[in-house]
Amino acid sequence: MKQMIVHCEPKFTQMALMEEGKLVEFAAERSQSQSQSLVGSFYKGRVVNVLPGMQAAFVDIGHKKNAFLYVDDVLHPHLEKQPKDKPSIEELLKIGQEVVVQVMKEPLRGKGPRVTTHYSLPGRWIVYMPIADYVAVSKKIQRESERTRLKMLSEQMRVSGEGIIIRTVSQDENPDAIHGDLDFLRSQWKLIQERAEVSSAPCLLHKDLSIVQRLIRDVLDPFQDELIINSEREARDAETFLEEIAGVGYNPVRVYRDSEWIFNAYGVQEQLEKDIARKVTLSSGGSIVWDHTEALTVVDVNTGKYTGGDSLEDTVTLTNLQAAEEIARLIRLRDVGGIIVIDFIDMEQEENRQSVVEVLEAGMKDDRTKSQVVGWTKLGLLELTRKKVRDDTAMMFYCPCDTCGGTGRINLLHIY
């Protein structure tokens, strides 16, 4: 069972997701419109610069930084419908041209948001892609008969040109519910198109759901899990949204009214402070150390005080297995994106190395953000990648030191 715990303030909303008492996701969003997440929102923008050397264009969508639009995000989303020879961006876009785009990556480190014309609208059961022209079924649905049923159902429901991705939660779901989701998302897309026709660029056409609604839609099982909110108004909004997506029979939203801070009452704050620290201690006595660079995140595993195995190989392997499980949870919790390199303690036996990979992959199977375990390097490091959509969670709570500039070292040349 999961618990979704929401702390609301007038200008700020924070959300913690607990699974079996463990913190697995944390997110925060400001209430002011300009500070909310941009990912998933649709804009009518105007092309302000076309760069053939980068095969990209910059699009004004009404924010401080122009959005970045790469050539691959302008071509047809179905690979089979793309030209064999990739055209120049100058053939596809012209300065001054108006274009409907969707934000796929938040502004990061002084860069503008990344946008695409590969539109997608996520629902409870499916993801609707109005111009993709293909059907896909979540890889997490493994039963072949169910995959076939859902694919055939999608092919029957869609019209030519439309694309549908069947989400994992659709497994064993009845056709009426999936069809209802598709009809609703079609109506959303029609509304976006109508707004685009009568609006002048740059302008917002459609904003994605709030942080609470997104988590209800994507993660929460409304018939089993708990939703606890410290705001009467937000609780009523959540109830209304649950009625829309779940109908009847779902668990009601609980309103938290005690004087103690909701995150303290449910143990969120204590876990969060430990889990976003640079050094995280394992229950066995080992530790995980996190370091971030511009291009990648490096994770170092140490045995620490743990000496409990029958041999050195056993001790190392047990530490690595525990670390792999914890790293998978912390990657999701910290929302780490980009290249991740893990320096596990050296193991001699290949079967032990494979076990560590399997534990890491199993721990990441519930992560909604796309990731891939690449494998071991020649130096014995484990590489993986995870789609980067926004700054990781730890950045919400830290800022670079004014003295060292975030390096952890003071320049002595300025002292002597």
N, C-alpha and C positions, 0 to 999 in steps of 0.2 A: 504494500500500500504506500502511496505517495501522499505527502502533505505539501501544499502550496501556501506559503505564508507571505502575506502582503502587508507592508507598512506604508501607509499613505500620509504625506504631509501636503500642505497647500501647494508647494512648488516642486515636490519630489515624490516619486514612488519607487520603492525597493521591493524586490521579489526574491524569495528564497525557496528552492525546491528541495525537499528532503525525501530520500528513499530509505526506508527501514531505519530512520533516525539519523542517516548520514546526509550531509549537505552535498548536493551534486550539481546544482546550478544556482547562480546568483546574478541578478541583473538590476539595473537602476535606470530610471528615465526621468528627465525634468519635465515639468508640466508645460512650460512655455513652448509654444509651437516651434520656434526656431531651434530649440535645444533637443527636441525629441528625435528618436531614431529616424533616419531617412530611408533605410533599406526597405525595399518593397513598394515605395511610393512612386507614383507616376507623375511626370512633368511634361508640359509642352515647352520645349527649349528651342533656342536659336543657335545655329552653328556660328561661332565667332572666329574660329581658326582651324585650318586644315593643314596637317603636317605630313606630307608624303614620306619623309624620312623616318617617321615613327609609325606610319600606317595608322594614324589616329587623328581624332578631331577633338576640339574643345567646344563644349556646349554650355551656353548661359541658361541656367535653370532658375535664376533668381536668388542664388546664394552668393556668399562672399567670394568663394572660389569656383571657377568654372568647372563643370563636370568633364571627365575624361571618357571618350568613346572610342574603343579600339575597333579596328576593321572587322575582326571576327564577330564582334557584337552587332555589326550592321548587316552581315551576310545572313542568309536564311538559316534558321536554327536547325533544320534537318540537314545533316552533312551530305546526304545523297542529292540534295537539291542545290548545293553550292557549286559554283563553277570550278572546273578542274584547275585552272590557273587563277590564283587569287588576284582580283583586280586592285588597282591603286585606290586608296581612300578618296582621291580626287575625283574618281569616276562615280563614286557613290554619294558624296556629300559636297555641297557648295557653301561658301560663306554666305550667311544671311538666310539659309534654308531653315525652315521650321520642322522640327521632328519630335515625335512623342517618344520619350525614353523612360526607363524604369531604373531606379537606383539599386545597384547590386552590392556596393561596398561603401561604407561610411567614409567621410573625409578623415584622413589619417596623417598626422605629423606634417601639417602644412599643405598637404595635397588635397585637391578637390575630390568629390565623390566619383566613383566609377559607375557608369551607366551602360545600359544595353537596350537594344530593340528586340531582344528575345523575351518577350513579355510572359509573365507567369502570375497567376492568381491562386494562392493556396487556400484550400477549403479544409473541412474536417476530414473528408475521406479521399479527396483527390487534389492534384494540382492541375489547374486548367491553363493551357498554353494556346491562345487563340490562333496563332499562325504556325505552329510547330509541325503539324501534319504527321504525328506518330503517336503510338501508345507504348507506354513502358510500365512495368510492374516492379514495385520495391523488391530489391534483392533479399530483404529480410523475410519476405514471404517465401518459404522454401518448399512447401508442399506443391508438387507439380500440378495436381488436379485443380487446386485453388488458383494457381497462377493462370492456368488455361481458362478457368471460368471467368476470372476478372478481366483477362485480356479480351475474351470474346464479348463480354458485356460492354467494355469500353468501346470496342469497334462498332458495336450496334448503336451505341448512344451518340457517338460523335458524328459530326458532319465533315465533309471533305475540307481539309485544311487545318482542322482543329487538332490539338495535341492534348493528351491526357496522361498524367503519371498517377498510378494507383498507389496510395500511401499504405504503410504497413497496417494501420488500424482498420483498413478496409477488409482485412482477412475475415471471411465468414459473415460479412455484413450483407444485408438484404439489398437487392437491386434498387428498390424504391429510394432508400436513403442515399445511395450513390448518385442516382439520377437527380434527386432533389438538390444535392450539392452542385452538380453540373449546371442545372438550371439557374441557381442563384449566382454562380460565378459568371455564367454567360450574361446575366442581367447587369452585373457589375462592369463587365467589359463594354457592354453597349453604352452604359452611362459614361464611361471614360471617353469613348469615341465621340459621343454627343457633346461632351464638354470641350473636347479638343477642337471640334468644328467651329464653335462659337467663341473660343477664347483666344487671346493674343499672347504670344510668347514674350517673356518667360512667365509661366504660371503653374501652380500645383493643380493637378487633375484629380488625384485620388491618393489618400493617405492610408497606409496600412493600419491595422488594428493597434490598440494600445498594448502596452507590455503585458498587462494582465490578460487581456483577451487573447493575445497570441499564445501565451502559455496554456491557457484553457484549451484553445483549439488544437495545439500541437502536442501537448504532453499529458494533460490531465484526463484520466478516465472518470467522467462525471458520475458514474454509477458505483465507483469503489473508493476513489481518492477523496481527500479532504481539502477544502479551500477555506482558509481562515484570513479574514481581513479586519483591520482595525478602524475601518471607516464605514459608517452606515450607507452613505451615498454610493461609494464604490461597490459595496456588497450588493446593493439593489441593482446596479448596472451589471454586475457579474451574474446575478440571478436571471436578469432579462436575456443576457447573451447565452446562458446555459439553456434556457427554454428554447431559444432559436435553434441551437445545434443538437440538443439532446432530447427535446420533447418532454416526456414525463418520466418520473421514476429516478431522477438523478439525486445525488446527495445534496442537501441544501447547503448554502454558504453560511459559515459560522462567522458572527461578528464578535471580535475580541474587544472586551470592555474593561479589562482589569487595568490597574494603575501601572503595573510593571511593564516596561517596554516589551513589545511583542517578540522581538528578536532575542531578548534575554530569556523570556519565559519559555521559548521553544529551543533554546540552546544554539541558535543560529550565530549570534555574535561571537561566542567563544570558539566555535568551529571555524568561523570565517577568519578570525585573527590568526589562528594557527595555520590555516590552509593557504593564505596568501603571503606568508612570510617567505623570505629567501631560503631559509633552511626549515624543512619539515621533517619532524622526527617520526619514525615508524614505531609501531607498538613493540617490535622485537628489539628496538635499540638502535637499529640502523637509521640512516637519514638520507634525505633527498635535497639537493641544493640546486636552486634555479637561478640562471643568469640569462639576461636578455640583451641582444644586440640589435642593430638596425635590421639585419637580414634574417636572424634566426634566434631560436631559444635553445639553450644548452642545459641539460639536466644531468647532474652527477649523482651517482648512487654510491654510498659508503656503508660499510658494515657497522661502523660505530662501536657500540658496546656489545653487539651480538656475537656470541661465540658458541652457539648452541648446537651446531651440526656434529655428526659423527666424524667428519673429515673436513678439510678445508674446502673441497669441492661442494660438499653438502651445505656447509655454512654459507658459502657464497651464493649457491643456487637458491637456497631458501630466502636469503635477503633479497636477491634479484626478483624472485617471484612475488614477494610481498610488495616490493617497490613498483613492479610492473602494474599490479592491481591498483595501487594508490596513484601512480602517475596517470593512468587512464582516467580516474575520477577527477584528478586535479586539472588535467588538460581541459576537460569539459567545464569544470567549475571556474577556472581562470579565463576560459574562452580564449585560449592561446591559438594563434593562427600562424600560417607560414611554415617554414622549415623548422623541424624540431629534431635535435640530435640528443640521444640518451647514451651516456657513458655508464653502462652497467659494469659491475665488477667482473673481471675476466673469468670465463669458465672454460674448462678444457674439453668437456664432452658436448658434442653437437646436439644430442638429444635434450640436454639441459638448456642450451641456447634456444632450441625450437620451442620448448615449454614456456620460456619467458615470452616469446613472441605470441604464442597462443593465448596466454593470460592477458597480455596487453590488448590484443585484438578483441578478446571476449569482453574486456572491461569497456571498450569503446563502441560496442555494438549498439548501445542505446543512445549514442551521441547523434543528435540531429544534424550536426554540421559534418559535411563530407570530409573524410580523412582517408589516408592510405599509409599502411606500414610498408615502407620500401624494402627494408632488409638490413642486413649487417654489412658494414664496410670492411675493407681490408684491415683497418685499424681496430676492428672489434667494436665499433660504435653502431648503435641502432638508429636508422633514419626513418622519419615519417613526415608526412605533410598533412596539414589541416587547413581547410579554406579559411582565409582571413577576411572577416567581414567588418570587424570593428576592433578598437584597442582592447587588450585583454583586461579582465576584471580588476587585477591588481593596480592598474593605472588609475582607477577611480580613487584610490586611497593614498597614493604616493605622488610626490612631485620631485623633480631633481633638486638636489641640495644646492643652495646658493653658493656655498664655498667651493665644492669640488665639481659642480656642474654635472653630477650624476655618475662620475667615474669611480667614486669611492676612494680617490687619492687627491691630495692637495699638492699643487705645483709649488715646489720649494723655491723655484726661481723668483717667485713674487715675494718671498719672505726674506731672502738674504740680499 
